[in-house]
Amino acid sequence: MKDKNDENKFLICILRDITNQKEIEEKLKESQAMFQLVMDNIPQFISWKDKNSVYIGCNKNFARVAGVNEPFDIIGKTDYDLPWSVSESESFFEIDQLVMDTDKPEYHIIEPQLQADGKKAWLDTNKIPLHDLKGNVVGLLCTYEDITDRVNAASALTDSERKYREAYNRAEFYKDIFAHDISNILQNILSSLELSQFHLKEENKNKELGDIFEIIKEQIVRGANLVSNVRKLSILDEIAPNLQNIEIYELLNKSKKYINIEFPEKKINIQISSPFELYFVKANNLLLDVFNNILYNAVKHNNNNNINVLIRASETQKSLKVYLKLEFIDNGLGIPDEQKKIIFQPEERANNNFTRIGLGLSLVKKIIDTFEGQIFVEDKVKGDFSKGSNFTVLIPKALN
């Protein structure tokens, strides 16, 4: 204070006890530190935002997946500043605003999220509006729980259950087919043996006995083929195919020899017409089973004295992919139109108009599918199935 001469002469000091205020501030800091400590020790990912969806805090777990060093580094950022995609950020913002505008929490929002480390996670999210003392919405509390392991486990369980059901259904189907066909085969053999015993008691029945023995032999071969086909189908169901470059004409010639051995008593003429001397496809040695089955059926279901099969080769392209096209054109009994759509299905059974081919063509279709090829059947003469069949096989060309 100044004296009458306007000189500084006195000093007035005002002291105010702010102990309570300081204690309150310290307690507030301690409370905030304790709050942050509690948040950091919660295993979920927690963050809180203002009414504009701007972050004003988070715990360490959320900071880690958001790609910031410490929780306070999140302050002032929005979802668009974090490593989420634009579509994810837009979705988060829309849900935030919906929760705050309606003042209604949203629980258990299951959503994917790309985290800062580049890993995709599945989150179980809760968004809860925050209120001031007057009850006004001032922000949003977000809690996330990483349920990726749970989702993957559930997916794996579902996949496992699906595979189990498929395996069980396949096993039941193979069992039914096997039991049905083996029963027929054994019955045919038994009937043939009973008939042969009857002829043995008579004289000059050598021809009849020879025919019966041929029937028995045929049934044994049929049983062996059935066992082989079931085994191969089971293998194809369980393992991934090992594809390699296969020269096609070597296998076709092997198949021709096989057919001539199987039917030595029949006059069979199998011709190969091709513009290529060599042609490699992407397949494996199971392709020989495809050729054997198709040619076997062409000869087996043929009542002509001279059995003719033309194998016509050409190249075709579908969806920018190059295929070898093989047409197996026979002069056999043919296939009625109503059977063409189901002939490759293993469920096919005999009816009055068509002899069941069994698992053979099911195996053919399965093998061709593993090559990413195609197979279908048409009439040799369009509109008249009785003139013979044309089985067409497309196999991807080997590119190296």
TADA-V610951 format. One record per pair of residues at least 24 apart in sequence whose ideal C-beta (glycine too) atoms are under 6 Angstrom apart, sorted by the first residue. I is the first residue (numbers start at 1). J is the second residue. Records with the same first field share a line. If there is no record, write none. Layout:
BEGIN
I: J  J
END
This chain:
BEGIN
44: 143  145
45: 144
46: 143
47: 142
48: 141
49: 139  140
50: 139
53: 78  93  96
54: 78
65: 115  116
67: 116
83: 116
96: 140
99: 127  129
100: 129  137  140
103: 129  137
121: 146  148
122: 147  148  151
174: 230
178: 230
181: 226
185: 219  222  223
188: 219
189: 216  219
192: 216
229: 359  363
232: 363
233: 363
236: 366
241: 370
242: 284
243: 282  284
245: 280  398
246: 281  283  287
247: 280
248: 279  281
251: 287  288
255: 291  292  295
258: 292
259: 295  299
263: 299
266: 307
267: 306
268: 299  307
269: 308
270: 309
271: 310
272: 311
273: 312
274: 313
279: 324
280: 398
281: 324  395  398
282: 396  398
283: 371  395
286: 367
290: 364  367
293: 360  364
294: 328  391
297: 357
298: 330  332
301: 332  333
302: 332
304: 331
322: 397
323: 394  396
324: 395  397
325: 394
326: 393
327: 390  392
328: 391
329: 380  390
330: 388  389
331: 388
332: 388
334: 385  386  388  389
335: 385  389
336: 385
340: 377
371: 395
372: 396
END
